[in-house]
Amino acid sequence: MYAIVISNRWLHRTPWVRCGPASGTLIALSASALPSLAAAGTTRKVPKVGAQTVSLVTGGAGFIGSHLVERLLALGHRVRVVDNLSTGSERNLAAVLRDIEFLRGDLRDPATCRDAVAGVETVFHVAALPSVPRSLEDPWTSHDCNVNATLRLLIACAAARVRRVVYSSSSSTYGDTPALPKMEAAEPLPRSPYAAAKLAGEQYVLAFARAGRFEGMALRYFNVFGPRQDPHSPYAAVIPAFLAAAYEGRPAVVHGDGRQTRDFTYVANVVDANVLAAETAASGTVANVGAGQQTSLLTLLAMISKIAGRSVEYTCSAPRAGDVRDSVASLERASSVLGYRPSVTLKEGLKRTWAWFANTQRPHAASRAAVSVPV
Ligand SMILES: NC(=O)c1ccc[n+]([C@@H]2O[C@H](COP(=O)([O-])OP(=O)(O)OC[C@H]3O[C@@H](n4cnc5c(N)ncnc54)[C@H](O)[C@@H]3O)[C@@H](O)[C@H]2O)c1
């Protein structure tokens, strides 16, 4: 038998806490019992909960976080999610809600951080307020959610004796470095508040790790795509935006001339890297997570046209401030430190994402009949 340790505050203030049949017995301890539990521990790990330990996924209701949650459950982890649902949604967790603990809360709040990390062995810090353009419109909220919230969380992790933190960083931290592929040793040259904030968050994780507060690794993701990525947000990423255009039979909007390049990375590859980063002996270091393949937006559009079975027209608009011209990851360090290699190709990832897209998006009267889903 095992127990989940949660505080009174969590029980009283969380809108809902679920514990599925697979989750064992739920035992609530008073908030005052928690510090003594932590203080009593003489090993680095918080008390183990039966045979399994608890993994926390911050931002687990978001696009990448929800995929990570599913994988961790499949690997037999006990999973807790903390999310304020600002850009994420409970819908993303619909299939697993009964098997996780969900804490709706904001990581800018120290008490939420403390409750979220209680009894946790590994923290996957995925939560962030993404988007370069959003951060240029509202730099303060970007900083608050991406830096202040991260520091709050890390302080709580150190106090709770969390073993390891795996941080979701971003290739945007590189900026427009001329040398390709982008290597971790390059000087970071962020071009937006979002990129600067992701760099700051990453460096806090690494600094805490080097100071011995916990083990920590940062993973710099390159243009992640896959099912559940929102195509209708004003800050939608390019692949869901192009897929929506293909699905709805309208021209795609290309910012710039379309010849800029990206390293599009299927979400399952990013999840692989997180799982590896949780287990590696390496600490205090950063590694790229990409596909290692450089693709222009026009090539991407041609691939999507082929998969959708229709030619997708496009219109060009002004380049976006803060965007970089070219990007592709060096995977040398990820390979040597983590044993990471991308297992799903861009083409296969696009096929899977298109299949999801065509199955889940609201039917569009004008174009539904013409959409083909490759098998
Ligand atoms: N999607 C990409 O291409 C990409 C590329 C590089 C890095 N990243 C990083 O990966 C992570 C996940 O990105 P995503 O694309 O899944 O974004 P997402 O918006 O789908 O997920 C982020 C989640 O964090 C939650 N969140 C935001 N602020 C919070 C706060 N203060 N407290 C609690 N929860 C909060 C949101 O509600 C959301 O569920 C982010 O850290 C992002 O910076 C993503």
The ligand as an SDF file (V2000), in Angstrom:
LIG
                    3D

 44 48  0  0  0  0  0  0  0  0999 V2000
    6.1760   24.0880  -28.2210 N   0  0  0  0  0  0  0  0  0  0  0  0
    7.4260   24.3680  -28.6020 C   0  0  0  0  0  0  0  0  0  0  0  0
    7.7480   24.3780  -29.7830 O   0  0  0  0  0  0  0  0  0  0  0  0
    8.4800   24.6710  -27.5670 C   0  0  0  0  0  0  0  0  0  0  0  0
    9.7730   24.9710  -28.0170 C   0  0  0  0  0  0  0  0  0  0  0  0
   10.7560   25.2610  -27.0790 C   0  0  0  0  0  0  0  0  0  0  0  0
   10.4570   25.2190  -25.7270 C   0  0  0  0  0  0  0  0  0  0  0  0
    9.2010   24.9510  -25.3250 N   0  0  0  0  0  0  0  0  0  0  0  0
    8.9190   24.9260  -23.8800 C   0  0  0  0  0  0  0  0  0  0  0  0
    8.1890   23.7400  -23.5950 O   0  0  0  0  0  0  0  0  0  0  0  0
    7.3030   23.9950  -22.5190 C   0  0  0  0  0  0  0  0  0  0  0  0
    5.9010   23.5520  -22.8900 C   0  0  0  0  0  0  0  0  0  0  0  0
    5.4610   24.2800  -24.0250 O   0  0  0  0  0  0  0  0  0  0  0  0
    4.0730   23.9640  -24.7250 P   0  0  0  0  0  0  0  0  0  0  0  0
    4.2530   24.2400  -26.1610 O   0  0  0  0  0  0  0  0  0  0  0  0
    3.5720   22.6540  -24.2870 O   0  0  0  0  0  0  0  0  0  0  0  0
    3.1770   25.1440  -24.1360 O   0  0  0  0  0  0  0  0  0  0  0  0
    1.7190   25.0990  -23.4720 P   0  0  0  0  0  0  0  0  0  0  0  0
    1.2760   26.5200  -23.3890 O   0  0  0  0  0  0  0  0  0  0  0  0
    0.8510   24.1370  -24.1870 O   0  0  0  0  0  0  0  0  0  0  0  0
    2.0220   24.5330  -22.0080 O   0  0  0  0  0  0  0  0  0  0  0  0
    2.4440   25.3470  -20.9410 C   0  0  0  0  0  0  0  0  0  0  0  0
    1.6050   24.9820  -19.7250 C   0  0  0  0  0  0  0  0  0  0  0  0
    2.0640   25.7400  -18.6040 O   0  0  0  0  0  0  0  0  0  0  0  0
    0.9220   26.2190  -17.8910 C   0  0  0  0  0  0  0  0  0  0  0  0
    1.3460   27.4150  -17.1530 N   0  0  0  0  0  0  0  0  0  0  0  0
    1.7810   28.5980  -17.6680 C   0  0  0  0  0  0  0  0  0  0  0  0
    2.0880   29.4510  -16.6890 N   0  0  0  0  0  0  0  0  0  0  0  0
    1.8440   28.7850  -15.5220 C   0  0  0  0  0  0  0  0  0  0  0  0
    1.9510   29.1640  -14.1490 C   0  0  0  0  0  0  0  0  0  0  0  0
    2.3760   30.3940  -13.7810 N   0  0  0  0  0  0  0  0  0  0  0  0
    1.6110   28.2540  -13.2110 N   0  0  0  0  0  0  0  0  0  0  0  0
    1.1660   27.0100  -13.5700 C   0  0  0  0  0  0  0  0  0  0  0  0
    1.0440   26.6230  -14.8450 N   0  0  0  0  0  0  0  0  0  0  0  0
    1.3770   27.5010  -15.8130 C   0  0  0  0  0  0  0  0  0  0  0  0
   -0.1050   26.4920  -18.9780 C   0  0  0  0  0  0  0  0  0  0  0  0
   -1.4440   26.5570  -18.5070 O   0  0  0  0  0  0  0  0  0  0  0  0
    0.1270   25.3110  -19.9160 C   0  0  0  0  0  0  0  0  0  0  0  0
   -0.6600   24.1910  -19.5690 O   0  0  0  0  0  0  0  0  0  0  0  0
    7.4470   25.4560  -22.1780 C   0  0  0  0  0  0  0  0  0  0  0  0
    8.3490   25.5770  -21.1050 O   0  0  0  0  0  0  0  0  0  0  0  0
    8.0440   26.0730  -23.4110 C   0  0  0  0  0  0  0  0  0  0  0  0
    8.8000   27.2350  -23.1290 O   0  0  0  0  0  0  0  0  0  0  0  0
    8.1940   24.6780  -26.2110 C   0  0  0  0  0  0  0  0  0  0  0  0
  1  2  1  0
  2  3  2  0
  2  4  1  0
  4  5  1  0
  4 44  2  0
  5  6  2  0
  6  7  1  0
  7  8  2  0
  8  9  1  0
  8 44  1  0
  9 10  1  0
  9 42  1  0
 10 11  1  0
 11 12  1  0
 11 40  1  0
 12 13  1  0
 13 14  1  0
 14 15  2  0
 14 16  1  0
 14 17  1  0
 17 18  1  0
 18 19  2  0
 18 20  1  0
 18 21  1  0
 21 22  1  0
 22 23  1  0
 23 24  1  0
 23 38  1  0
 24 25  1  0
 25 26  1  0
 25 36  1  0
 26 27  1  0
 26 35  1  0
 27 28  2  0
 28 29  1  0
 29 30  1  0
 29 35  2  0
 30 31  1  0
 30 32  2  0
 32 33  1  0
 33 34  2  0
 34 35  1  0
 36 37  1  0
 36 38  1  0
 38 39  1  0
 40 41  1  0
 40 42  1  0
 42 43  1  0
M  CHG  2   8   1  16  -1
M  END
$$$$
